[in-house]
Amino acid sequence: MDELVKWTAAVCAELGIDETCLNRTMVLNMAHSVRKAVMPPAVPVTAYLFGIAVGRGLPPIEAAARVDDLAREWRGIDWSD
């Protein structure tokens, strides 16, 4: 996880993004839901679309919740495990 922290700090610096706006846990949980319910290649595409939605003003927590809900409903997966 230390490498992830370093990487995201470097990306934020490179792109001029305030690192405090990043909620790694939220993003990782959303990505996990998409990978599990849809397929691994859907993760980066979803992350990109999530970024567009947030850039257009949708609060990150709401955007992540919507994607997570959609993923959970995608194939009617039992998420109790």
PDB file of N, CA, C and O in Angstrom:
ATOM      1  N   MET A   1       0.831  -1.191   0.000  1.00  0.00           N
ATOM      2  CA  MET A   1       0.000   0.000   0.000  1.00  0.00           C
ATOM      3  C   MET A   1       0.871   1.249   0.000  1.00  0.00           C
ATOM      4  O   MET A   1       0.453   2.293  -0.502  1.00  0.00           O
ATOM      5  N   ASP A   2       2.066   1.157   0.552  1.00  0.00           N
ATOM      6  CA  ASP A   2       2.967   2.301   0.571  1.00  0.00           C
ATOM      7  C   ASP A   2       3.280   2.779  -0.840  1.00  0.00           C
ATOM      8  O   ASP A   2       3.383   3.981  -1.082  1.00  0.00           O
ATOM      9  N   GLU A   3       3.429   1.845  -1.769  1.00  0.00           N
ATOM     10  CA  GLU A   3       3.703   2.209  -3.157  1.00  0.00           C
ATOM     11  C   GLU A   3       2.502   2.942  -3.770  1.00  0.00           C
ATOM     12  O   GLU A   3       2.673   3.871  -4.559  1.00  0.00           O
ATOM     13  N   LEU A   4       1.303   2.525  -3.405  1.00  0.00           N
ATOM     14  CA  LEU A   4       0.098   3.193  -3.882  1.00  0.00           C
ATOM     15  C   LEU A   4       0.045   4.638  -3.368  1.00  0.00           C
ATOM     16  O   LEU A   4      -0.305   5.553  -4.112  1.00  0.00           O
ATOM     17  N   VAL A   5       0.387   4.830  -2.124  1.00  0.00           N
ATOM     18  CA  VAL A   5       0.403   6.178  -1.540  1.00  0.00           C
ATOM     19  C   VAL A   5       1.415   7.053  -2.277  1.00  0.00           C
ATOM     20  O   VAL A   5       1.124   8.200  -2.618  1.00  0.00           O
ATOM     21  N   LYS A   6       2.590   6.508  -2.517  1.00  0.00           N
ATOM     22  CA  LYS A   6       3.623   7.256  -3.251  1.00  0.00           C
ATOM     23  C   LYS A   6       3.161   7.567  -4.673  1.00  0.00           C
ATOM     24  O   LYS A   6       3.322   8.689  -5.154  1.00  0.00           O
ATOM     25  N   TRP A   7       2.589   6.571  -5.337  1.00  0.00           N
ATOM     26  CA  TRP A   7       2.151   6.746  -6.718  1.00  0.00           C
ATOM     27  C   TRP A   7       1.069   7.821  -6.805  1.00  0.00           C
ATOM     28  O   TRP A   7       1.165   8.733  -7.626  1.00  0.00           O
ATOM     29  N   THR A   8       0.043   7.717  -5.963  1.00  0.00           N
ATOM     30  CA  THR A   8      -1.039   8.687  -6.043  1.00  0.00           C
ATOM     31  C   THR A   8      -0.560  10.092  -5.684  1.00  0.00           C
ATOM     32  O   THR A   8      -1.050  11.072  -6.246  1.00  0.00           O
ATOM     33  N   ALA A   9       0.384  10.202  -4.764  1.00  0.00           N
ATOM     34  CA  ALA A   9       0.951  11.518  -4.438  1.00  0.00           C
ATOM     35  C   ALA A   9       1.677  12.098  -5.650  1.00  0.00           C
ATOM     36  O   ALA A   9       1.569  13.290  -5.937  1.00  0.00           O
ATOM     37  N   ALA A  10       2.415  11.247  -6.355  1.00  0.00           N
ATOM     38  CA  ALA A  10       3.142  11.694  -7.543  1.00  0.00           C
ATOM     39  C   ALA A  10       2.179  12.100  -8.661  1.00  0.00           C
ATOM     40  O   ALA A  10       2.395  13.112  -9.328  1.00  0.00           O
ATOM     41  N   VAL A  11       1.124  11.321  -8.866  1.00  0.00           N
ATOM     42  CA  VAL A  11       0.145  11.646  -9.904  1.00  0.00           C
ATOM     43  C   VAL A  11      -0.562  12.958  -9.569  1.00  0.00           C
ATOM     44  O   VAL A  11      -0.741  13.814 -10.435  1.00  0.00           O
ATOM     45  N   CYS A  12      -0.958  13.107  -8.314  1.00  0.00           N
ATOM     46  CA  CYS A  12      -1.601  14.358  -7.893  1.00  0.00           C
ATOM     47  C   CYS A  12      -0.682  15.549  -8.151  1.00  0.00           C
ATOM     48  O   CYS A  12      -1.118  16.577  -8.670  1.00  0.00           O
ATOM     49  N   ALA A  13       0.570  15.405  -7.793  1.00  0.00           N
ATOM     50  CA  ALA A  13       1.529  16.498  -8.013  1.00  0.00           C
ATOM     51  C   ALA A  13       1.679  16.790  -9.502  1.00  0.00           C
ATOM     52  O   ALA A  13       1.699  17.952  -9.910  1.00  0.00           O
ATOM     53  N   GLU A  14       1.783  15.766 -10.293  1.00  0.00           N
ATOM     54  CA  GLU A  14       1.961  15.931 -11.736  1.00  0.00           C
ATOM     55  C   GLU A  14       0.757  16.600 -12.392  1.00  0.00           C
ATOM     56  O   GLU A  14       0.908  17.401 -13.315  1.00  0.00           O
ATOM     57  N   LEU A  15      -0.443  16.264 -11.907  1.00  0.00           N
ATOM     58  CA  LEU A  15      -1.664  16.784 -12.520  1.00  0.00           C
ATOM     59  C   LEU A  15      -2.193  18.040 -11.823  1.00  0.00           C
ATOM     60  O   LEU A  15      -3.222  18.587 -12.219  1.00  0.00           O
ATOM     61  N   GLY A  16      -1.486  18.493 -10.784  1.00  0.00           N
ATOM     62  CA  GLY A  16      -1.919  19.691 -10.077  1.00  0.00           C
ATOM     63  C   GLY A  16      -3.190  19.499  -9.277  1.00  0.00           C
ATOM     64  O   GLY A  16      -4.015  20.407  -9.181  1.00  0.00           O
ATOM     65  N   ILE A  17      -3.347  18.317  -8.703  1.00  0.00           N
ATOM     66  CA  ILE A  17      -4.536  17.981  -7.920  1.00  0.00           C
ATOM     67  C   ILE A  17      -4.176  18.000  -6.445  1.00  0.00           C
ATOM     68  O   ILE A  17      -3.135  17.480  -6.044  1.00  0.00           O
ATOM     69  N   ASP A  18      -5.045  18.605  -5.638  1.00  0.00           N
ATOM     70  CA  ASP A  18      -4.859  18.604  -4.188  1.00  0.00           C
ATOM     71  C   ASP A  18      -5.078  17.174  -3.683  1.00  0.00           C
ATOM     72  O   ASP A  18      -6.173  16.625  -3.806  1.00  0.00           O
ATOM     73  N   GLU A  19      -4.051  16.595  -3.129  1.00  0.00           N
ATOM     74  CA  GLU A  19      -4.119  15.194  -2.694  1.00  0.00           C
ATOM     75  C   GLU A  19      -5.164  14.951  -1.613  1.00  0.00           C
ATOM     76  O   GLU A  19      -5.638  13.827  -1.450  1.00  0.00           O
ATOM     77  N   THR A  20      -5.522  15.988  -0.878  1.00  0.00           N
ATOM     78  CA  THR A  20      -6.516  15.804   0.184  1.00  0.00           C
ATOM     79  C   THR A  20      -7.909  15.495  -0.362  1.00  0.00           C
ATOM     80  O   THR A  20      -8.781  15.059   0.390  1.00  0.00           O
ATOM     81  N   CYS A  21      -8.128  15.716  -1.655  1.00  0.00           N
ATOM     82  CA  CYS A  21      -9.438  15.399  -2.229  1.00  0.00           C
ATOM     83  C   CYS A  21      -9.551  13.914  -2.578  1.00  0.00           C
ATOM     84  O   CYS A  21     -10.622  13.455  -2.975  1.00  0.00           O
ATOM     85  N   LEU A  22      -8.472  13.169  -2.435  1.00  0.00           N
ATOM     86  CA  LEU A  22      -8.467  11.751  -2.786  1.00  0.00           C
ATOM     87  C   LEU A  22      -8.895  10.889  -1.599  1.00  0.00           C
ATOM     88  O   LEU A  22      -8.339  10.999  -0.507  1.00  0.00           O
ATOM     89  N   ASN A  23      -9.872  10.046  -1.824  1.00  0.00           N
ATOM     90  CA  ASN A  23     -10.300   9.065  -0.837  1.00  0.00           C
ATOM     91  C   ASN A  23      -9.968   7.693  -1.434  1.00  0.00           C
ATOM     92  O   ASN A  23     -10.783   7.093  -2.135  1.00  0.00           O
ATOM     93  N   ARG A  24      -8.748   7.208  -1.141  1.00  0.00           N
ATOM     94  CA  ARG A  24      -8.279   5.952  -1.736  1.00  0.00           C
ATOM     95  C   ARG A  24      -9.217   4.793  -1.435  1.00  0.00           C
ATOM     96  O   ARG A  24      -9.527   3.991  -2.316  1.00  0.00           O
ATOM     97  N   THR A  25      -9.669   4.706  -0.190  1.00  0.00           N
ATOM     98  CA  THR A  25     -10.528   3.589   0.208  1.00  0.00           C
ATOM     99  C   THR A  25     -11.806   3.571  -0.620  1.00  0.00           C
ATOM    100  O   THR A  25     -12.232   2.512  -1.082  1.00  0.00           O
ATOM    101  N   MET A  26     -12.418   4.730  -0.810  1.00  0.00           N
ATOM    102  CA  MET A  26     -13.645   4.819  -1.589  1.00  0.00           C
ATOM    103  C   MET A  26     -13.391   4.341  -3.024  1.00  0.00           C
ATOM    104  O   MET A  26     -14.165   3.552  -3.566  1.00  0.00           O
ATOM    105  N   VAL A  27     -12.313   4.819  -3.627  1.00  0.00           N
ATOM    106  CA  VAL A  27     -12.004   4.461  -5.008  1.00  0.00           C
ATOM    107  C   VAL A  27     -11.678   2.973  -5.119  1.00  0.00           C
ATOM    108  O   VAL A  27     -12.131   2.305  -6.050  1.00  0.00           O
ATOM    109  N   LEU A  28     -10.902   2.456  -4.183  1.00  0.00           N
ATOM    110  CA  LEU A  28     -10.542   1.033  -4.220  1.00  0.00           C
ATOM    111  C   LEU A  28     -11.767   0.147  -4.015  1.00  0.00           C
ATOM    112  O   LEU A  28     -11.892  -0.896  -4.656  1.00  0.00           O
ATOM    113  N   ASN A  29     -12.667   0.554  -3.129  1.00  0.00           N
ATOM    114  CA  ASN A  29     -13.892  -0.227  -2.915  1.00  0.00           C
ATOM    115  C   ASN A  29     -14.764  -0.230  -4.166  1.00  0.00           C
ATOM    116  O   ASN A  29     -15.323  -1.260  -4.544  1.00  0.00           O
ATOM    117  N   MET A  30     -14.872   0.936  -4.803  1.00  0.00           N
ATOM    118  CA  MET A  30     -15.648   1.023  -6.036  1.00  0.00           C
ATOM    119  C   MET A  30     -15.025   0.122  -7.109  1.00  0.00           C
ATOM    120  O   MET A  30     -15.733  -0.614  -7.796  1.00  0.00           O
ATOM    121  N   ALA A  31     -13.712   0.186  -7.245  1.00  0.00           N
ATOM    122  CA  ALA A  31     -13.014  -0.634  -8.243  1.00  0.00           C
ATOM    123  C   ALA A  31     -13.196  -2.122  -7.956  1.00  0.00           C
ATOM    124  O   ALA A  31     -13.367  -2.919  -8.878  1.00  0.00           O
ATOM    125  N   HIS A  32     -13.160  -2.492  -6.691  1.00  0.00           N
ATOM    126  CA  HIS A  32     -13.354  -3.898  -6.311  1.00  0.00           C
ATOM    127  C   HIS A  32     -14.747  -4.369  -6.725  1.00  0.00           C
ATOM    128  O   HIS A  32     -14.902  -5.457  -7.280  1.00  0.00           O
ATOM    129  N   SER A  33     -15.752  -3.548  -6.453  1.00  0.00           N
ATOM    130  CA  SER A  33     -17.124  -3.916  -6.822  1.00  0.00           C
ATOM    131  C   SER A  33     -17.250  -4.118  -8.326  1.00  0.00           C
ATOM    132  O   SER A  33     -17.870  -5.079  -8.781  1.00  0.00           O
ATOM    133  N   VAL A  34     -16.663  -3.216  -9.090  1.00  0.00           N
ATOM    134  CA  VAL A  34     -16.743  -3.315 -10.549  1.00  0.00           C
ATOM    135  C   VAL A  34     -15.996  -4.551 -11.044  1.00  0.00           C
ATOM    136  O   VAL A  34     -16.508  -5.285 -11.888  1.00  0.00           O
ATOM    137  N   ARG A  35     -14.803  -4.784 -10.531  1.00  0.00           N
ATOM    138  CA  ARG A  35     -14.022  -5.959 -10.955  1.00  0.00           C
ATOM    139  C   ARG A  35     -14.774  -7.241 -10.654  1.00  0.00           C
ATOM    140  O   ARG A  35     -14.816  -8.152 -11.481  1.00  0.00           O
ATOM    141  N   LYS A  36     -15.367  -7.313  -9.473  1.00  0.00           N
ATOM    142  CA  LYS A  36     -16.049  -8.538  -9.058  1.00  0.00           C
ATOM    143  C   LYS A  36     -17.360  -8.758  -9.821  1.00  0.00           C
ATOM    144  O   LYS A  36     -17.681  -9.887 -10.194  1.00  0.00           O
ATOM    145  N   ALA A  37     -18.110  -7.684 -10.050  1.00  0.00           N
ATOM    146  CA  ALA A  37     -19.431  -7.823 -10.655  1.00  0.00           C
ATOM    147  C   ALA A  37     -19.413  -7.789 -12.176  1.00  0.00           C
ATOM    148  O   ALA A  37     -20.259  -8.410 -12.820  1.00  0.00           O
ATOM    149  N   VAL A  38     -18.467  -7.076 -12.749  1.00  0.00           N
ATOM    150  CA  VAL A  38     -18.471  -6.905 -14.203  1.00  0.00           C
ATOM    151  C   VAL A  38     -17.292  -7.671 -14.801  1.00  0.00           C
ATOM    152  O   VAL A  38     -17.450  -8.808 -15.246  1.00  0.00           O
ATOM    153  N   MET A  39     -16.118  -7.053 -14.812  1.00  0.00           N
ATOM    154  CA  MET A  39     -14.903  -7.704 -15.300  1.00  0.00           C
ATOM    155  C   MET A  39     -13.732  -6.762 -15.043  1.00  0.00           C
ATOM    156  O   MET A  39     -13.934  -5.551 -14.958  1.00  0.00           O
ATOM    157  N   PRO A  40     -12.514  -7.286 -14.917  1.00  0.00           N
ATOM    158  CA  PRO A  40     -11.362  -6.422 -14.647  1.00  0.00           C
ATOM    159  C   PRO A  40     -11.170  -5.263 -15.634  1.00  0.00           C
ATOM    160  O   PRO A  40     -10.845  -4.158 -15.199  1.00  0.00           O
ATOM    161  N   PRO A  41     -11.360  -5.472 -16.951  1.00  0.00           N
ATOM    162  CA  PRO A  41     -11.167  -4.334 -17.847  1.00  0.00           C
ATOM    163  C   PRO A  41     -12.167  -3.194 -17.632  1.00  0.00           C
ATOM    164  O   PRO A  41     -11.930  -2.076 -18.090  1.00  0.00           O
ATOM    165  N   ALA A  42     -13.267  -3.459 -16.950  1.00  0.00           N
ATOM    166  CA  ALA A  42     -14.248  -2.414 -16.685  1.00  0.00           C
ATOM    167  C   ALA A  42     -13.757  -1.431 -15.625  1.00  0.00           C
ATOM    168  O   ALA A  42     -14.277  -0.320 -15.528  1.00  0.00           O
ATOM    169  N   VAL A  43     -12.767  -1.825 -14.831  1.00  0.00           N
ATOM    170  CA  VAL A  43     -12.292  -0.969 -13.739  1.00  0.00           C
ATOM    171  C   VAL A  43     -11.687   0.343 -14.250  1.00  0.00           C
ATOM    172  O   VAL A  43     -12.133   1.405 -13.817  1.00  0.00           O
ATOM    173  N   PRO A  44     -10.697   0.323 -15.147  1.00  0.00           N
ATOM    174  CA  PRO A  44     -10.142   1.611 -15.576  1.00  0.00           C
ATOM    175  C   PRO A  44     -11.135   2.467 -16.360  1.00  0.00           C
ATOM    176  O   PRO A  44     -11.113   3.695 -16.265  1.00  0.00           O
ATOM    177  N   VAL A  45     -11.998   1.823 -17.127  1.00  0.00           N
ATOM    178  CA  VAL A  45     -13.002   2.585 -17.870  1.00  0.00           C
ATOM    179  C   VAL A  45     -13.968   3.254 -16.891  1.00  0.00           C
ATOM    180  O   VAL A  45     -14.313   4.425 -17.051  1.00  0.00           O
ATOM    181  N   THR A  46     -14.397   2.509 -15.887  1.00  0.00           N
ATOM    182  CA  THR A  46     -15.287   3.057 -14.869  1.00  0.00           C
ATOM    183  C   THR A  46     -14.612   4.178 -14.095  1.00  0.00           C
ATOM    184  O   THR A  46     -15.236   5.198 -13.804  1.00  0.00           O
ATOM    185  N   ALA A  47     -13.337   3.994 -13.760  1.00  0.00           N
ATOM    186  CA  ALA A  47     -12.604   5.037 -13.048  1.00  0.00           C
ATOM    187  C   ALA A  47     -12.538   6.316 -13.868  1.00  0.00           C
ATOM    188  O   ALA A  47     -12.668   7.413 -13.324  1.00  0.00           O
ATOM    189  N   TYR A  48     -12.339   6.183 -15.152  1.00  0.00           N
ATOM    190  CA  TYR A  48     -12.307   7.337 -16.041  1.00  0.00           C
ATOM    191  C   TYR A  48     -13.662   8.046 -16.050  1.00  0.00           C
ATOM    192  O   TYR A  48     -13.732   9.269 -15.928  1.00  0.00           O
ATOM    193  N   LEU A  49     -14.731   7.271 -16.194  1.00  0.00           N
ATOM    194  CA  LEU A  49     -16.071   7.852 -16.209  1.00  0.00           C
ATOM    195  C   LEU A  49     -16.416   8.481 -14.867  1.00  0.00           C
ATOM    196  O   LEU A  49     -17.065   9.525 -14.817  1.00  0.00           O
ATOM    197  N   PHE A  50     -15.988   7.853 -13.786  1.00  0.00           N
ATOM    198  CA  PHE A  50     -16.158   8.405 -12.444  1.00  0.00           C
ATOM    199  C   PHE A  50     -15.485   9.776 -12.365  1.00  0.00           C
ATOM    200  O   PHE A  50     -16.056  10.724 -11.826  1.00  0.00           O
ATOM    201  N   GLY A  51     -14.281   9.873 -12.899  1.00  0.00           N
ATOM    202  CA  GLY A  51     -13.551  11.139 -12.897  1.00  0.00           C
ATOM    203  C   GLY A  51     -14.266  12.223 -13.683  1.00  0.00           C
ATOM    204  O   GLY A  51     -14.290  13.383 -13.273  1.00  0.00           O
ATOM    205  N   ILE A  52     -14.846  11.846 -14.807  1.00  0.00           N
ATOM    206  CA  ILE A  52     -15.612  12.818 -15.593  1.00  0.00           C
ATOM    207  C   ILE A  52     -16.816  13.302 -14.794  1.00  0.00           C
ATOM    208  O   ILE A  52     -17.089  14.501 -14.743  1.00  0.00           O
ATOM    209  N   ALA A  53     -17.533  12.376 -14.171  1.00  0.00           N
ATOM    210  CA  ALA A  53     -18.718  12.746 -13.392  1.00  0.00           C
ATOM    211  C   ALA A  53     -18.351  13.685 -12.243  1.00  0.00           C
ATOM    212  O   ALA A  53     -19.044  14.671 -11.994  1.00  0.00           O
ATOM    213  N   VAL A  54     -17.267  13.375 -11.554  1.00  0.00           N
ATOM    214  CA  VAL A  54     -16.826  14.223 -10.446  1.00  0.00           C
ATOM    215  C   VAL A  54     -16.364  15.581 -10.983  1.00  0.00           C
ATOM    216  O   VAL A  54     -16.645  16.617 -10.381  1.00  0.00           O
ATOM    217  N   GLY A  55     -15.668  15.573 -12.098  1.00  0.00           N
ATOM    218  CA  GLY A  55     -15.232  16.818 -12.710  1.00  0.00           C
ATOM    219  C   GLY A  55     -16.391  17.706 -13.141  1.00  0.00           C
ATOM    220  O   GLY A  55     -16.258  18.927 -13.215  1.00  0.00           O
ATOM    221  N   ARG A  56     -17.510  17.089 -13.420  1.00  0.00           N
ATOM    222  CA  ARG A  56     -18.706  17.848 -13.815  1.00  0.00           C
ATOM    223  C   ARG A  56     -19.537  18.278 -12.607  1.00  0.00           C
ATOM    224  O   ARG A  56     -20.577  18.919 -12.757  1.00  0.00           O
ATOM    225  N   GLY A  57     -19.071  17.922 -11.409  1.00  0.00           N
ATOM    226  CA  GLY A  57     -19.732  18.424 -10.212  1.00  0.00           C
ATOM    227  C   GLY A  57     -20.434  17.413  -9.335  1.00  0.00           C
ATOM    228  O   GLY A  57     -20.917  17.775  -8.262  1.00  0.00           O
ATOM    229  N   LEU A  58     -20.511  16.154  -9.750  1.00  0.00           N
ATOM    230  CA  LEU A  58     -21.136  15.148  -8.900  1.00  0.00           C
ATOM    231  C   LEU A  58     -20.205  14.876  -7.718  1.00  0.00           C
ATOM    232  O   LEU A  58     -19.025  14.594  -7.929  1.00  0.00           O
ATOM    233  N   PRO A  59     -20.701  14.951  -6.484  1.00  0.00           N
ATOM    234  CA  PRO A  59     -19.832  14.682  -5.337  1.00  0.00           C
ATOM    235  C   PRO A  59     -19.228  13.273  -5.438  1.00  0.00           C
ATOM    236  O   PRO A  59     -19.929  12.325  -5.793  1.00  0.00           O
ATOM    237  N   PRO A  60     -17.933  13.132  -5.127  1.00  0.00           N
ATOM    238  CA  PRO A  60     -17.278  11.825  -5.247  1.00  0.00           C
ATOM    239  C   PRO A  60     -17.984  10.706  -4.486  1.00  0.00           C
ATOM    240  O   PRO A  60     -18.109   9.595  -5.001  1.00  0.00           O
ATOM    241  N   ILE A  61     -18.443  10.982  -3.281  1.00  0.00           N
ATOM    242  CA  ILE A  61     -19.120   9.946  -2.492  1.00  0.00           C
ATOM    243  C   ILE A  61     -20.383   9.480  -3.209  1.00  0.00           C
ATOM    244  O   ILE A  61     -20.670   8.284  -3.248  1.00  0.00           O
ATOM    245  N   GLU A  62     -21.133  10.413  -3.772  1.00  0.00           N
ATOM    246  CA  GLU A  62     -22.356  10.059  -4.494  1.00  0.00           C
ATOM    247  C   GLU A  62     -22.034   9.279  -5.770  1.00  0.00           C
ATOM    248  O   GLU A  62     -22.693   8.286  -6.078  1.00  0.00           O
ATOM    249  N   ALA A  63     -21.027   9.728  -6.505  1.00  0.00           N
ATOM    250  CA  ALA A  63     -20.644   9.030  -7.738  1.00  0.00           C
ATOM    251  C   ALA A  63     -20.208   7.602  -7.427  1.00  0.00           C
ATOM    252  O   ALA A  63     -20.619   6.662  -8.109  1.00  0.00           O
ATOM    253  N   ALA A  64     -19.383   7.441  -6.406  1.00  0.00           N
ATOM    254  CA  ALA A  64     -18.914   6.099  -6.031  1.00  0.00           C
ATOM    255  C   ALA A  64     -20.075   5.228  -5.578  1.00  0.00           C
ATOM    256  O   ALA A  64     -20.133   4.047  -5.920  1.00  0.00           O
ATOM    257  N   ALA A  65     -20.992   5.793  -4.818  1.00  0.00           N
ATOM    258  CA  ALA A  65     -22.149   5.025  -4.356  1.00  0.00           C
ATOM    259  C   ALA A  65     -23.015   4.578  -5.520  1.00  0.00           C
ATOM    260  O   ALA A  65     -23.506   3.450  -5.537  1.00  0.00           O
ATOM    261  N   ARG A  66     -23.202   5.458  -6.490  1.00  0.00           N
ATOM    262  CA  ARG A  66     -24.009   5.086  -7.664  1.00  0.00           C
ATOM    263  C   ARG A  66     -23.353   3.952  -8.445  1.00  0.00           C
ATOM    264  O   ARG A  66     -24.022   3.000  -8.847  1.00  0.00           O
ATOM    265  N   VAL A  67     -22.048   4.056  -8.658  1.00  0.00           N
ATOM    266  CA  VAL A  67     -21.331   3.006  -9.389  1.00  0.00           C
ATOM    267  C   VAL A  67     -21.364   1.705  -8.593  1.00  0.00           C
ATOM    268  O   VAL A  67     -21.582   0.632  -9.155  1.00  0.00           O
ATOM    269  N   ASP A  68     -21.147   1.804  -7.288  1.00  0.00           N
ATOM    270  CA  ASP A  68     -21.167   0.613  -6.443  1.00  0.00           C
ATOM    271  C   ASP A  68     -22.545  -0.051  -6.491  1.00  0.00           C
ATOM    272  O   ASP A  68     -22.643  -1.271  -6.628  1.00  0.00           O
ATOM    273  N   ASP A  69     -23.601   0.745  -6.378  1.00  0.00           N
ATOM    274  CA  ASP A  69     -24.959   0.192  -6.456  1.00  0.00           C
ATOM    275  C   ASP A  69     -25.207  -0.476  -7.802  1.00  0.00           C
ATOM    276  O   ASP A  69     -25.775  -1.566  -7.864  1.00  0.00           O
ATOM    277  N   LEU A  70     -24.784   0.175  -8.873  1.00  0.00           N
ATOM    278  CA  LEU A  70     -24.956  -0.400 -10.209  1.00  0.00           C
ATOM    279  C   LEU A  70     -24.209  -1.721 -10.327  1.00  0.00           C
ATOM    280  O   LEU A  70     -24.738  -2.696 -10.861  1.00  0.00           O
ATOM    281  N   ALA A  71     -22.975  -1.750  -9.826  1.00  0.00           N
ATOM    282  CA  ALA A  71     -22.182  -2.981  -9.887  1.00  0.00           C
ATOM    283  C   ALA A  71     -22.847  -4.091  -9.078  1.00  0.00           C
ATOM    284  O   ALA A  71     -22.896  -5.239  -9.520  1.00  0.00           O
ATOM    285  N   ARG A  72     -23.352  -3.756  -7.909  1.00  0.00           N
ATOM    286  CA  ARG A  72     -24.003  -4.759  -7.057  1.00  0.00           C
ATOM    287  C   ARG A  72     -25.271  -5.321  -7.698  1.00  0.00           C
ATOM    288  O   ARG A  72     -25.635  -6.471  -7.452  1.00  0.00           O
ATOM    289  N   GLU A  73     -25.935  -4.522  -8.510  1.00  0.00           N
ATOM    290  CA  GLU A  73     -27.154  -4.964  -9.188  1.00  0.00           C
ATOM    291  C   GLU A  73     -26.862  -5.626 -10.537  1.00  0.00           C
ATOM    292  O   GLU A  73     -27.748  -6.256 -11.116  1.00  0.00           O
ATOM    293  N   TRP A  74     -25.649  -5.493 -11.036  1.00  0.00           N
ATOM    294  CA  TRP A  74     -25.306  -5.894 -12.393  1.00  0.00           C
ATOM    295  C   TRP A  74     -25.695  -7.321 -12.733  1.00  0.00           C
ATOM    296  O   TRP A  74     -26.326  -7.573 -13.759  1.00  0.00           O
ATOM    297  N   ARG A  75     -25.320  -8.246 -11.875  1.00  0.00           N
ATOM    298  CA  ARG A  75     -25.629  -9.653 -12.136  1.00  0.00           C
ATOM    299  C   ARG A  75     -26.369 -10.307 -10.967  1.00  0.00           C
ATOM    300  O   ARG A  75     -26.443 -11.532 -10.872  1.00  0.00           O
ATOM    301  N   GLY A  76     -26.905  -9.487 -10.098  1.00  0.00           N
ATOM    302  CA  GLY A  76     -27.620 -10.033  -8.947  1.00  0.00           C
ATOM    303  C   GLY A  76     -26.722 -10.834  -8.030  1.00  0.00           C
ATOM    304  O   GLY A  76     -27.141 -11.844  -7.466  1.00  0.00           O
ATOM    305  N   ILE A  77     -25.476 -10.382  -7.878  1.00  0.00           N
ATOM    306  CA  ILE A  77     -24.505 -11.109  -7.078  1.00  0.00           C
ATOM    307  C   ILE A  77     -24.840 -11.025  -5.598  1.00  0.00           C
ATOM    308  O   ILE A  77     -25.236  -9.971  -5.100  1.00  0.00           O
ATOM    309  N   ASP A  78     -24.679 -12.142  -4.899  1.00  0.00           N
ATOM    310  CA  ASP A  78     -24.814 -12.170  -3.453  1.00  0.00           C
ATOM    311  C   ASP A  78     -23.503 -11.691  -2.847  1.00  0.00           C
ATOM    312  O   ASP A  78     -22.489 -12.382  -2.946  1.00  0.00           O
ATOM    313  N   TRP A  79     -23.510 -10.532  -2.228  1.00  0.00           N
ATOM    314  CA  TRP A  79     -22.291  -9.902  -1.708  1.00  0.00           C
ATOM    315  C   TRP A  79     -22.062 -10.230  -0.237  1.00  0.00           C
ATOM    316  O   TRP A  79     -21.306  -9.530   0.436  1.00  0.00           O
ATOM    317  N   SER A  80     -22.689 -11.262   0.266  1.00  0.00           N
ATOM    318  CA  SER A  80     -22.547 -11.563   1.690  1.00  0.00           C
ATOM    319  C   SER A  80     -21.216 -12.191   2.053  1.00  0.00           C
ATOM    320  O   SER A  80     -20.910 -12.328   3.238  1.00  0.00           O
ATOM    321  N   ASP A  81     -20.407 -12.581   1.062  1.00  0.00           N
ATOM    322  CA  ASP A  81     -19.115 -13.212   1.386  1.00  0.00           C
ATOM    323  C   ASP A  81     -18.057 -12.206   1.732  1.00  0.00           C
ATOM    324  O   ASP A  81     -16.922 -12.580   2.026  1.00  0.00           O
TER     325      ASP A  81
END
